[in-house]
Amino acid sequence: MNQAQIYRLYGIDTAMHLLRPGAKWEISNSVITRWDDPRPQPTMEEVREVMEKIKAFEDSINTIWLPEQWAELTGQPIEKKEAA
């Protein structure tokens, strides 16, 4: 069973939450268009760096999905090997 990686944490939302928990913000085309928080707005470079750390963390975990979980998450059934 050869499964591709499914990233559950990787994304701008998670990166922003880690950088500025609870901040209210909006983003469009990699530009923060609304920032409603007293802390300084992170740069997109900071956001991307955190996203890469999240991805590296998820890549380091040997997650094994059940076939029904894989199908639910991806919409694609896992091919079952025929007994020889």
N, CA, C and O atoms as CSV, one atom per row, in Angstrom:
chain,resi,resn,atom,element,x,y,z
A,1,MET,N,N,0.856,-1.165,0.000
A,1,MET,CA,C,0.000,0.000,0.000
A,1,MET,C,C,0.905,1.231,0.000
A,1,MET,O,O,1.591,1.494,0.988
A,2,ASN,N,N,0.912,1.972,-1.078
A,2,ASN,CA,C,1.767,3.143,-1.209
A,2,ASN,C,C,0.908,4.392,-1.045
A,2,ASN,O,O,0.149,4.755,-1.944
A,3,GLN,N,N,1.030,5.037,0.094
A,3,GLN,CA,C,0.220,6.214,0.370
A,3,GLN,C,C,1.053,7.473,0.236
A,3,GLN,O,O,2.203,7.529,0.671
A,4,ALA,N,N,0.450,8.481,-0.374
A,4,ALA,CA,C,1.081,9.791,-0.418
A,4,ALA,C,C,0.875,10.444,0.950
A,4,ALA,O,O,0.037,10.002,1.735
A,5,GLN,N,N,1.622,11.468,1.221
A,5,GLN,CA,C,1.490,12.172,2.492
A,5,GLN,C,C,0.244,13.059,2.463
A,5,GLN,O,O,-0.015,13.757,1.483
A,6,ILE,N,N,-0.506,13.019,3.535
A,6,ILE,CA,C,-1.639,13.922,3.717
A,6,ILE,C,C,-1.235,14.883,4.825
A,6,ILE,O,O,-0.934,14.466,5.943
A,7,TYR,N,N,-1.232,16.163,4.507
A,7,TYR,CA,C,-0.846,17.171,5.495
A,7,TYR,C,C,-2.090,17.674,6.215
A,7,TYR,O,O,-2.976,18.276,5.607
A,8,ARG,N,N,-2.142,17.417,7.523
A,8,ARG,CA,C,-3.304,17.808,8.321
A,8,ARG,C,C,-3.089,19.157,9.006
A,8,ARG,O,O,-4.056,19.860,9.297
A,9,LEU,N,N,-1.842,19.524,9.264
A,9,LEU,CA,C,-1.541,20.764,9.981
A,9,LEU,C,C,-0.985,21.856,9.075
A,9,LEU,O,O,-1.107,23.042,9.381
A,10,TYR,N,N,-0.380,21.462,7.968
A,10,TYR,CA,C,0.300,22.386,7.065
A,10,TYR,C,C,-0.688,23.365,6.442
A,10,TYR,O,O,-1.676,22.954,5.834
A,11,GLY,N,N,-0.423,24.646,6.592
A,11,GLY,CA,C,-1.257,25.659,5.966
A,11,GLY,C,C,-1.038,27.024,6.584
A,11,GLY,O,O,-0.428,27.157,7.644
A,12,ILE,N,N,-1.545,28.030,5.905
A,12,ILE,CA,C,-1.408,29.412,6.375
A,12,ILE,C,C,-2.122,29.600,7.707
A,12,ILE,O,O,-1.596,30.261,8.602
A,13,ASP,N,N,-3.323,29.022,7.849
A,13,ASP,CA,C,-4.077,29.197,9.092
A,13,ASP,C,C,-3.280,28.721,10.304
A,13,ASP,O,O,-3.202,29.418,11.315
A,14,THR,N,N,-2.693,27.539,10.199
A,14,THR,CA,C,-1.929,26.997,11.316
A,14,THR,C,C,-0.685,27.844,11.581
A,14,THR,O,O,-0.362,28.139,12.732
A,15,ALA,N,N,0.006,28.231,10.515
A,15,ALA,CA,C,1.204,29.062,10.680
A,15,ALA,C,C,0.857,30.388,11.361
A,15,ALA,O,O,1.561,30.826,12.271
A,16,MET,N,N,-0.217,31.018,10.922
A,16,MET,CA,C,-0.621,32.291,11.530
A,16,MET,C,C,-1.010,32.095,12.990
A,16,MET,O,O,-0.689,32.932,13.833
A,17,HIS,N,N,-1.696,31.000,13.294
A,17,HIS,CA,C,-2.076,30.739,14.677
A,17,HIS,C,C,-0.842,30.526,15.564
A,17,HIS,O,O,-0.814,30.976,16.709
A,18,LEU,N,N,0.162,29.848,15.037
A,18,LEU,CA,C,1.386,29.637,15.804
A,18,LEU,C,C,2.154,30.947,16.003
A,18,LEU,O,O,2.732,31.177,17.065
A,19,LEU,N,N,2.157,31.799,14.980
A,19,LEU,CA,C,2.879,33.068,15.064
A,19,LEU,C,C,2.159,34.100,15.929
A,19,LEU,O,O,2.782,34.781,16.744
A,20,ARG,N,N,0.837,34.212,15.745
A,20,ARG,CA,C,0.052,35.217,16.461
A,20,ARG,C,C,-1.284,34.609,16.901
A,20,ARG,O,O,-2.318,34.884,16.293
A,21,PRO,N,N,-1.266,33.783,17.955
A,21,PRO,CA,C,-2.492,33.116,18.399
A,21,PRO,C,C,-3.639,34.111,18.631
A,21,PRO,O,O,-3.477,35.120,19.317
A,22,GLY,N,N,-4.778,33.804,18.050
A,22,GLY,CA,C,-5.975,34.612,18.252
A,22,GLY,C,C,-6.085,35.860,17.401
A,22,GLY,O,O,-7.089,36.566,17.484
A,23,ALA,N,N,-5.078,36.156,16.582
A,23,ALA,CA,C,-5.139,37.355,15.736
A,23,ALA,C,C,-6.268,37.225,14.715
A,23,ALA,O,O,-6.591,36.128,14.259
A,24,LYS,N,N,-6.853,38.359,14.371
A,24,LYS,CA,C,-7.880,38.414,13.314
A,24,LYS,C,C,-7.195,38.967,12.074
A,24,LYS,O,O,-6.606,40.047,12.095
A,25,TRP,N,N,-7.286,38.198,10.990
A,25,TRP,CA,C,-6.580,38.583,9.780
A,25,TRP,C,C,-7.288,38.013,8.561
A,25,TRP,O,O,-8.109,37.102,8.670
A,26,GLU,N,N,-6.960,38.556,7.414
A,26,GLU,CA,C,-7.411,38.039,6.120
A,26,GLU,C,C,-6.228,38.121,5.172
A,26,GLU,O,O,-5.363,38.988,5.292
A,27,ILE,N,N,-6.217,37.191,4.226
A,27,ILE,CA,C,-5.122,37.150,3.263
A,27,ILE,C,C,-5.701,36.931,1.869
A,27,ILE,O,O,-6.679,36.205,1.699
A,28,SER,N,N,-5.088,37.565,0.882
A,28,SER,CA,C,-5.498,37.391,-0.513
A,28,SER,C,C,-4.252,37.433,-1.382
A,28,SER,O,O,-3.480,38.390,-1.326
A,29,ASN,N,N,-4.056,36.398,-2.184
A,29,ASN,CA,C,-2.897,36.331,-3.084
A,29,ASN,C,C,-1.575,36.575,-2.343
A,29,ASN,O,O,-0.735,37.355,-2.793
A,30,SER,N,N,-1.407,35.905,-1.215
A,30,SER,CA,C,-0.195,35.995,-0.403
A,30,SER,C,C,0.067,37.398,0.152
A,30,SER,O,O,1.208,37.750,0.452
A,31,VAL,N,N,-0.990,38.189,0.285
A,31,VAL,CA,C,-0.876,39.521,0.885
A,31,VAL,C,C,-1.882,39.597,2.026
A,31,VAL,O,O,-3.066,39.317,1.839
A,32,ILE,N,N,-1.412,39.975,3.197
A,32,ILE,CA,C,-2.316,40.150,4.338
A,32,ILE,C,C,-3.087,41.437,4.092
A,32,ILE,O,O,-2.511,42.524,4.078
A,33,THR,N,N,-4.392,41.305,3.899
A,33,THR,CA,C,-5.230,42.452,3.543
A,33,THR,C,C,-5.960,43.041,4.747
A,33,THR,O,O,-6.462,44.162,4.676
A,34,ARG,N,N,-6.023,42.304,5.839
A,34,ARG,CA,C,-6.645,42.805,7.068
A,34,ARG,C,C,-5.826,42.298,8.243
A,34,ARG,O,O,-5.507,41.112,8.329
A,35,TRP,N,N,-5.491,43.209,9.144
A,35,TRP,CA,C,-4.768,42.828,10.345
A,35,TRP,C,C,-5.399,43.535,11.522
A,35,TRP,O,O,-5.282,44.753,11.658
A,36,ASP,N,N,-6.073,42.769,12.380
A,36,ASP,CA,C,-6.763,43.339,13.534
A,36,ASP,C,C,-6.167,42.712,14.790
A,36,ASP,O,O,-6.745,41.805,15.388
A,37,ASP,N,N,-4.995,43.220,15.175
A,37,ASP,CA,C,-4.290,42.686,16.334
A,37,ASP,C,C,-3.243,43.717,16.749
A,37,ASP,O,O,-2.630,44.348,15.888
A,38,PRO,N,N,-3.028,43.899,18.054
A,38,PRO,CA,C,-2.048,44.903,18.485
A,38,PRO,C,C,-0.594,44.484,18.240
A,38,PRO,O,O,0.298,45.333,18.237
A,39,ARG,N,N,-0.350,43.206,18.039
A,39,ARG,CA,C,1.008,42.735,17.774
A,39,ARG,C,C,1.377,43.028,16.330
A,39,ARG,O,O,0.495,43.174,15.483
A,40,PRO,N,N,2.675,43.116,16.038
A,40,PRO,CA,C,3.073,43.363,14.646
A,40,PRO,C,C,2.663,42.213,13.727
A,40,PRO,O,O,2.716,41.038,14.093
A,41,GLN,N,N,2.265,42.591,12.557
A,41,GLN,CA,C,1.857,41.618,11.530
A,41,GLN,C,C,3.088,40.832,11.073
A,41,GLN,O,O,4.124,41.436,10.797
A,42,PRO,N,N,3.000,39.494,10.986
A,42,PRO,CA,C,4.152,38.735,10.481
A,42,PRO,C,C,4.333,38.971,8.984
A,42,PRO,O,O,3.384,39.304,8.274
A,43,THR,N,N,5.538,38.795,8.532
A,43,THR,CA,C,5.782,38.899,7.090
A,43,THR,C,C,5.386,37.577,6.435
A,43,THR,O,O,5.290,36.554,7.113
A,44,MET,N,N,5.161,37.593,5.150
A,44,MET,CA,C,4.852,36.358,4.433
A,44,MET,C,C,6.050,35.420,4.466
A,44,MET,O,O,5.882,34.201,4.421
A,45,GLU,N,N,7.250,35.970,4.543
A,45,GLU,CA,C,8.444,35.118,4.672
A,45,GLU,C,C,8.392,34.340,5.989
A,45,GLU,O,O,8.702,33.149,6.019
A,46,GLU,N,N,7.999,35.011,7.077
A,46,GLU,CA,C,7.855,34.325,8.369
A,46,GLU,C,C,6.791,33.231,8.287
A,46,GLU,O,O,6.986,32.124,8.790
A,47,VAL,N,N,5.673,33.551,7.654
A,47,VAL,CA,C,4.584,32.580,7.511
A,47,VAL,C,C,5.063,31.364,6.730
A,47,VAL,O,O,4.806,30.228,7.126
A,48,ARG,N,N,5.760,31.600,5.619
A,48,ARG,CA,C,6.267,30.485,4.796
A,48,ARG,C,C,7.286,29.636,5.561
A,48,ARG,O,O,7.294,28.412,5.433
A,49,GLU,N,N,8.144,30.281,6.355
A,49,GLU,CA,C,9.137,29.543,7.152
A,49,GLU,C,C,8.433,28.618,8.149
A,49,GLU,O,O,8.830,27.464,8.312
A,50,VAL,N,N,7.394,29.118,8.811
A,50,VAL,CA,C,6.662,28.292,9.763
A,50,VAL,C,C,5.955,27.156,9.021
A,50,VAL,O,O,5.921,26.027,9.511
A,51,MET,N,N,5.397,27.441,7.857
A,51,MET,CA,C,4.733,26.395,7.071
A,51,MET,C,C,5.716,25.287,6.712
A,51,MET,O,O,5.356,24.111,6.765
A,52,GLU,N,N,6.941,25.634,6.350
A,52,GLU,CA,C,7.941,24.618,6.014
A,52,GLU,C,C,8.316,23.792,7.243
A,52,GLU,O,O,8.568,22.593,7.127
A,53,LYS,N,N,8.355,24.417,8.410
A,53,LYS,CA,C,8.633,23.672,9.650
A,53,LYS,C,C,7.487,22.699,9.948
A,53,LYS,O,O,7.714,21.563,10.364
A,54,ILE,N,N,6.272,23.158,9.731
A,54,ILE,CA,C,5.106,22.287,9.941
A,54,ILE,C,C,5.184,21.088,8.992
A,54,ILE,O,O,4.967,19.947,9.401
A,55,LYS,N,N,5.492,21.357,7.731
A,55,LYS,CA,C,5.580,20.285,6.734
A,55,LYS,C,C,6.674,19.291,7.103
A,55,LYS,O,O,6.470,18.081,7.004
A,56,ALA,N,N,7.833,19.790,7.528
A,56,ALA,CA,C,8.932,18.904,7.927
A,56,ALA,C,C,8.523,18.050,9.122
A,56,ALA,O,O,8.858,16.867,9.183
A,57,PHE,N,N,7.802,18.640,10.067
A,57,PHE,CA,C,7.312,17.888,11.219
A,57,PHE,C,C,6.374,16.776,10.770
A,57,PHE,O,O,6.516,15.630,11.197
A,58,GLU,N,N,5.413,17.112,9.909
A,58,GLU,CA,C,4.466,16.092,9.440
A,58,GLU,C,C,5.172,15.015,8.623
A,58,GLU,O,O,4.814,13.840,8.713
A,59,ASP,N,N,6.167,15.397,7.830
A,59,ASP,CA,C,6.930,14.410,7.052
A,59,ASP,C,C,7.690,13.445,7.960
A,59,ASP,O,O,7.967,12.312,7.566
A,60,SER,N,N,8.032,13.888,9.178
A,60,SER,CA,C,8.822,13.056,10.083
A,60,SER,C,C,7.988,12.000,10.809
A,60,SER,O,O,8.542,11.158,11.517
A,61,ILE,N,N,6.687,12.033,10.646
A,61,ILE,CA,C,5.802,11.109,11.350
A,61,ILE,C,C,5.354,10.008,10.394
A,61,ILE,O,O,4.878,10.290,9.294
A,62,ASN,N,N,5.505,8.772,10.810
A,62,ASN,CA,C,5.124,7.626,9.988
A,62,ASN,C,C,3.645,7.294,10.212
A,62,ASN,O,O,3.309,6.323,10.890
A,63,THR,N,N,2.787,8.104,9.642
A,63,THR,CA,C,1.345,7.898,9.801
A,63,THR,C,C,0.886,6.757,8.907
A,63,THR,O,O,1.252,6.692,7.733
A,64,ILE,N,N,0.088,5.861,9.463
A,64,ILE,CA,C,-0.484,4.756,8.699
A,64,ILE,C,C,-2.004,4.887,8.778
A,64,ILE,O,O,-2.589,4.796,9.858
A,65,TRP,N,N,-2.630,5.102,7.632
A,65,TRP,CA,C,-4.076,5.278,7.552
A,65,TRP,C,C,-4.770,3.947,7.315
A,65,TRP,O,O,-4.249,3.082,6.611
A,66,LEU,N,N,-5.931,3.789,7.897
A,66,LEU,CA,C,-6.794,2.666,7.553
A,66,LEU,C,C,-7.389,2.949,6.177
A,66,LEU,O,O,-7.548,4.115,5.814
A,67,PRO,N,N,-7.724,1.914,5.398
A,67,PRO,CA,C,-8.270,2.148,4.060
A,67,PRO,C,C,-9.498,3.064,4.069
A,67,PRO,O,O,-9.632,3.924,3.199
A,68,GLU,N,N,-10.388,2.887,5.042
A,68,GLU,CA,C,-11.585,3.734,5.074
A,68,GLU,C,C,-11.249,5.184,5.430
A,68,GLU,O,O,-11.931,6.101,4.971
A,69,GLN,N,N,-10.217,5.403,6.234
A,69,GLN,CA,C,-9.782,6.768,6.549
A,69,GLN,C,C,-9.193,7.435,5.303
A,69,GLN,O,O,-9.492,8.589,4.996
A,70,TRP,N,N,-8.350,6.682,4.595
A,70,TRP,CA,C,-7.737,7.190,3.369
A,70,TRP,C,C,-8.819,7.571,2.356
A,70,TRP,O,O,-8.771,8.643,1.752
A,71,ALA,N,N,-9.783,6.686,2.182
A,71,ALA,CA,C,-10.864,6.949,1.232
A,71,ALA,C,C,-11.653,8.192,1.633
A,71,ALA,O,O,-12.014,9.001,0.777
A,72,GLU,N,N,-11.920,8.348,2.923
A,72,GLU,CA,C,-12.677,9.509,3.396
A,72,GLU,C,C,-11.906,10.807,3.191
A,72,GLU,O,O,-12.479,11.817,2.781
A,73,LEU,N,N,-10.611,10.781,3.475
A,73,LEU,CA,C,-9.794,11.984,3.362
A,73,LEU,C,C,-9.499,12.379,1.919
A,73,LEU,O,O,-9.444,13.565,1.594
A,74,THR,N,N,-9.313,11.397,1.067
A,74,THR,CA,C,-8.885,11.685,-0.307
A,74,THR,C,C,-9.964,11.487,-1.354
A,74,THR,O,O,-9.858,12.002,-2.467
A,75,GLY,N,N,-11.007,10.739,-1.000
A,75,GLY,CA,C,-12.015,10.392,-1.992
A,75,GLY,C,C,-11.553,9.288,-2.925
A,75,GLY,O,O,-12.221,8.978,-3.911
A,76,GLN,N,N,-10.390,8.688,-2.606
A,76,GLN,CA,C,-9.833,7.628,-3.449
A,76,GLN,C,C,-9.628,6.371,-2.612
A,76,GLN,O,O,-8.949,6.411,-1.586
A,77,PRO,N,N,-10.209,5.265,-3.043
A,77,PRO,CA,C,-9.981,4.023,-2.291
A,77,PRO,C,C,-8.539,3.547,-2.467
A,77,PRO,O,O,-7.909,3.807,-3.492
A,78,ILE,N,N,-8.032,2.855,-1.466
A,78,ILE,CA,C,-6.706,2.239,-1.563
A,78,ILE,C,C,-6.881,0.914,-2.287
A,78,ILE,O,O,-7.774,0.126,-1.976
A,79,GLU,N,N,-6.006,0.692,-3.260
A,79,GLU,CA,C,-6.081,-0.577,-4.003
A,79,GLU,C,C,-5.615,-1.698,-3.093
A,79,GLU,O,O,-4.536,-1.629,-2.505
A,80,LYS,N,N,-6.430,-2.719,-2.985
A,80,LYS,CA,C,-6.068,-3.875,-2.179
A,80,LYS,C,C,-5.312,-4.862,-3.052
A,80,LYS,O,O,-5.679,-5.104,-4.202
A,81,LYS,N,N,-4.236,-5.436,-2.481
A,81,LYS,CA,C,-3.451,-6.427,-3.223
A,81,LYS,C,C,-4.157,-7.762,-3.164
A,81,LYS,O,O,-4.673,-8.177,-2.126
A,82,GLU,N,N,-4.165,-8.412,-4.293
A,82,GLU,CA,C,-4.759,-9.752,-4.389
A,82,GLU,C,C,-3.825,-10.771,-3.742
A,82,GLU,O,O,-2.605,-10.665,-3.867
A,83,ALA,N,N,-4.390,-11.745,-3.061
A,83,ALA,CA,C,-3.576,-12.818,-2.477
A,83,ALA,C,C,-3.008,-13.672,-3.606
A,83,ALA,O,O,-3.708,-13.972,-4.573
A,84,ALA,N,N,-1.746,-14.063,-3.485
A,84,ALA,CA,C,-1.080,-14.830,-4.543
A,84,ALA,C,C,-1.445,-16.291,-4.485
A,84,ALA,O,O,-0.972,-17.078,-5.305
